[in-house]
Amino acid sequence: MESARIIAGVARIVRDVGIAEEIAQDALVAALEQWPEDGIPDRPGAWLTATAKHRAIDLVRRRETYARKLAEAGRELSAESGAAGVWAAGVWAAGVSGTAGVAGAVYDPEPSGPGDIDDDVLRLIFTACHPVLSAEARTALTLRLVGGLRTDEIARAFLVPEPTLAQRIVRAKRTLAKAGVPFEVPYGTDRAARLGSVLEVIYLIFNEGYAATAGDDLLRPALCEDALRLARVLAALMPKEPEVHGLAALLEFQASRTAARTGPDGEPVLLAEQNRRLWNRLLIRRGFAALERAVELGGAAGPYALQAAIAGCHARAATYAGTDWPRIAALYGLLAARVPSPVVELNRAVAVSMADGPAEALAIVDALAAEGALRDYHLLPSVRGDLLTRLGRTTEARAEFERAAGLARNDKERELLLRRAREGA
């Protein structure tokens, strides 16, 4: 629970997330050694943070001592050779530059105010989600450093071998160090670009938990909970960013339906068949509050706010048939104009089918199929099969559901699609 704040506080001193994580782990080992003898302190988190920071300060001091000795050696050489003096000056500058940025932390290791701790966590989030890393690396590193998950937990969540995931995290840390990524919250245009990366990573984590790409289970609730917690933390740390609140609203709405999305055996329950009494009303209220905040800040047209508005339409509706489908179709139109995507267009087709009929929607889906961008996306033939069913073209629908099942990587989704094919769609 405390790992993100400890790592963030130490990273502010040493300016290296890999070293910061090692020092945080050393502090945990120290706790395991000392607490059984001395007792658990009243504020365990503060004890761990102070211990880690003291070790970080010792490391920085050792670096500064080394740099000072290197400089002294350089001055001695400069007395013997002018060329050596030039070399020494270059080495001294290189040695000191690595620690000059953190020298102040040695003399003022504790935050100057309560908000500094949260600022450190925010810096850690932006560092872990830096665009210099691949999307997979950003996700793994964010869950490791900010989410506090173990390597084996992350590997299991994304269905990759643990050694592969461990190497991905190691490479991510090395990449950040090699690129000299600053431990800071960016501003201006750089901030806008980096914030998009942060939101994308949190959204990706949630989606993998909400509808697992592959494996035996449709849902991975722990991933949803981690992403939702990260979104809430980010909203608290960046209260004036409308898209942060838009993402938080979207995840609150989506998470509210978790209990109704699977049956007793973990089988998927389609939105039209869900028991809406199982939807979490508290999360829905939180979703509307976050969406209202995003709109107040002028972010109603942001991609995440638009998706949240769509989810809000579902949350307001007492029944599937009573949903405001024309508004959802219109919102998808705005979203498609803002962030053109074949997946958004496919979702718009579903809304159009409810607002204007399946024939109108089938034309949209057929155009998407002709483009080929979603050739391997199992939901395209799934949606087409549903539309053909509603049009009475059951033989064609059965073939579409069978094709969708062949493309699906998640076992529960595949079973549902095969069942629909067997039942005559």
N, C-alpha and C positions, 0 to 999 in steps of 0.2 A: 504493500500500500504506500510505503514511503519512498520506494526506489526512485521514482521519477524526480521527486524533489531533491533527494540526495545527489543523484547523478547530475542534475541540472546545477545545483549549487557548486559542486566540485568542478564541473566543466567550465563554469565562469572563472575559476581560478587557473586551471591547467590548460584550458582552450583545446581540449582533445577529448571527444566523447568516449573513445576506446579506453584511454587511461582513466577517465572519470569513472567508467563502469567498474574497472578493476579496483580502484580505490574504494568505491562504494561496497564492493564485495569484501574487501579487506576489513571494512568497518563492521560488516555483518559477522565475519569470523571473530573479530574482537569481542562482539557482543555475546557470541556463543561461549567464548572462553571466560568472560568476566561476569556476566549476569548470574550464572548459577552460583557463584561465590558471593557477589556483592548485592544481589537482588536486582529485579527489574526496575529501572529508573521511572520516576513519575511521568516523564515525557520521553518515551523510547525514541520517537522520531527525532527529537531535538538532540538526544545523546548520539544517535547514529550520524546525524548531519554534522555535529561538532567534531566527532571523531574523524569522519571522512575529510572534513575541511582541514583539520590539523595535519593529517597525513599529506594532503594536497599541498599545503603550505611548506611542509618539510621538503617535498619533492621540488617545488619551485626554488626554495633556498639552495638546494643542492645544485640545481641548474645554474643559478646565479653565481654560486661559488666557482663552479666549473668555468663559466664564462669569464669571471674575474681573473682566475688563474691563467686562462688562455690569453687574456689581454696582457697580463704581466709578462708571460713568456714572449708575447709578440713585441712588447716594448724592449725587452732584453735583446731580442734579435735585431730590432731596429737600430740599436746602438752599434751593431756590428756591420749591418748592411742596409743601405737605403732601399734596395729591392725587397729585402726581408721586411723592412718597415711597411712598405706598401702591402705586402702579403698579410702582415699582422693586423693592419688596420682593417683589411677586408674580412679576416677571420673574426676579429673582435666585433665588427658590426654584425656579422652573420650570427655569432654566438649570442650577443645581447638581444638582437631583434626577436629571438624566440621567447624571451622572458620579459622584455620591457613592457609589453602590453599587460602583463599580469603582476608587475611589481607592486602596484598599489594594493592588490588583493592580499599581499603578505602582511601589510600593516593595517589593513581594515578587512579582515576575513569575513566578518559577519555582515549580513545585509543591513543597510542603513535604515530600512523601514520594512513594515510587514508586506508591502506590495512587491518588494524585491524578490521574494521567494517565488511568487507567481510569475514575475517577469522572467526568472530563470527557467521555469517550466515552459513558458512560451518560447523562449530562445531555443530550448531543447527540441520542441516540436518543429520549429522552422528549420533547425539544423538536420534533424532526422529525415525531414521531407524535402531536402534540397534537390532541385532539378538535376544536379550533376549525377545523381543516382538514378538507376532504372526504377520503374514503378514497383517491380517486385522487391527490389532492395529497400526502397522507401517504406513499403508496407512492413517488411520483416523488421527493419530497424526501429520503426515507430512502435510496433508491438513489443519489441524487446526493451527499449529504453523508456518509453513513455507508458506503455501498457503494463510493463512489469511481467510479461509472460516469459516462461522458460523457453529455451530453444526447442525442446521436444514438443511443447504445447503448440508452438507456432507451426512446426513441421507437420504435426498431426492435423491442425486446422486446415492447412492448405494441401494436405495429401502429398507431401514431398518427403524424401528420406531425410532423416535428421542431419546426417553429414552434409548433404547438399544445402540445407537451410543454414547450418552453422557456417559453411564457407561463404554463403551469400552475405551473412551479417559481417563476417570478418572482412570481406572485400569492400563492403559498404563503408566500414570504419576507415580502412586504408585509403579509400577514394576520397573521403572527406578530409583526411589529414594531408594527403598528397596535394589536393586542390587548394588547401589553405582556406577552407570554408570558415568564415568568421562565426563565432558564437554570438549571434545577435538577432534581433528582430529587424528586418529590413524596412526601409521607408520608400516613399515615392513609387515610381513605376516598378522598381524591383520588388517592393512589397506586394503589389497587386499580382505580379507574376508568381511569386513564391506562395502567396496565400492560396492561389488557385491550386497549386500542387498539394498544399496541406489539406485542403477540403477534398480534393480528389482521393487522397490516400484514405482519409476517414470514411468517405463514401464507399470506396472499394472494400474496406474491411467490413463495413456493415452489410453490403450486398452479398459478400461471400458467406456471411452468417445467416442472412435472410433467405437466400436461395443458393445452397451450396452447388458449386460447379460440378462436382463429382462426388462419388462415394455412396455410402449406404443411407445417409440421413439427409432429409431435405433442409433441415434447420441446424445451425450451430449457434445456439443462444449465447454462448460465452462471447463469441465474436461480436454479435449484435450489441451486447452489453458494453463491451470495451469501446466500440465505436461510438455508442450513444454517450458514454461517459466522456470520451475525448471531445465530442461535439459540445457538450455542456461546459466542459472546462474552457474550451476555446471561446465560447460565447461569453463566459464570465470574464475572461482575460481581454477580449476585444469587443467590448459592448457597443461600439459605434460602427462595426462592420456589418452591413445588412445581409450579405451572403452567408456570413457565419450563422446568423440567426435563421436564415432560410434553410440552411443545411440542418440545423438543430431541429427546426420545425418538421422537416421532412422525415428525419429519423424517429422523432417522437411519434408521429402519425403511423409510420410503418411498423414500429415496434409495438404499437398498441394492438395490432392484429395477430401477434405471434401465437397466442393461445388458441386461436380459432383456425390457424392455417394447416394444422395436421390433425388426423384422426387418431383413434386409440392405438393403431399399429404404426403410427408415423406416416401414414399415407397422406398425400397432399389433398387439401380441401379447397376447391376453387372458390374465388371471391363470391360468386353468385350463390354458393351453397353454405357459406360460413354462418355460424351462429353469432350474430352481432352482439348478443348479450355477453359474449366472452371477450369482447373488445375492451381494453383497459381505458376506462373513462378518464383516469388521472393523466395518463400519457396524452390522451386526446386534448385535454384542457391545456396541458403544457405545450402541445403542438400549436394550438391556436394562439396562445400567448406569444410564442416565439415568432410565429408568422406575422402577428400584429406588429411586433417590434421591427421586423424586417421591412414591412410596409411603411411604418412611421419614419424609418431612416431613408426612405426613397428607393428601396430595393425590390419593389413589387415585380419588376420585370427581370430580375436576376434568374438564372437557370435553376438554382436550388429553390428559390422562393416560388417560382412557377410550378415546379414539381410538388412543393409543399401545398400550394393552393389546390392542385389536382387531388392530392391525398386528403386534403381538408374537405373536398366535396364528398368523397366516400365516407369520411368520418361523420358528416352531418346527416347522411341519408339513413333512414330507418330500415330500408330494404334495398336490394340490388336494383330492382325495377324502378324504385322511386328516386334513384340517383339523378342528379342534374347533369345528364349526359351531354346536352348541347353545350353547357358551360365547359365541361371537361374537354370536349372536342375543340372548342375555341382556345382553351388554354394550351392544348397540345399544338395547335396551329402557331400560337405565339412562341412556344418553346422551340418548335421546328425552325421558325424564322431566326430565333436567337442563336441556337446551336444546332444547325442542320445535322441530322443523323438518321440513318435508316431504321435504327431501333426506336427512336422517337416517332418516326413516321408509322412504324408498325403499331405502336401503342395508340397513335391517333386513329388508325384504322379501326381498332377495337371500339374506341369511343364513337366513331362515326357509325359503326354498325348498330350501336344502341340508339343513337340519336336519329339517324336517317335510314337505317335498314342495312341488311347484309350485302345487298347488291352493290350499293355505293362503296362499301368498305372493300369488297372483293376486288374492285377495280384498282384500289390503292395497293392492295397486297400483291396482285398480279404484276403491277408495275415494279414493285420492289423485287419480286422474283425474277423479272426480266433483267433488272440491273445486275443481279448476281452478287451484290455485296453481302447478303445474308445467306449465301448458298449453304453454309455449314451450321447455320443457327437454327436449332431445333424448334424454336418458338414460331418461326415463319410458317412451316407446314402445319404446326399445331393450330395456329390462328386460322390458316386457310381451311383446315379440316373443319373447324367449328363453324366458319361461315358457310361452307358447302353443306354441312348438316342442316343448318337453319334454312337453306334454300332447297332442301329436299334431295340433294345430289349425294346420297349416302354412299354409293360405291366409290365415287371420287374421294369423298371424305375419309373413308376407311383407308385408302391408299396413302392419303396425306398423314394420317395419324401413325401409320406403320413407318412411313419415312421419318417422321419426327422422332419416333421411338428409337430408330436406328442411329439418329444423330445425338440423342440425349446421353449425357455422361453420368447423370445422377440416377441411381437405381430406382428411387421412389418415383421420380418423374417418368422414367421409362415404363414402369409398371402401370401408371395411370394412363399413359398414351396407348399402351397395348390393350388395356381394358376397354378404353373407348373404341378402339378399332374392333375388338371382339363383340362389343355390345351393339354393333351397327352404328357406331359413332353417336 
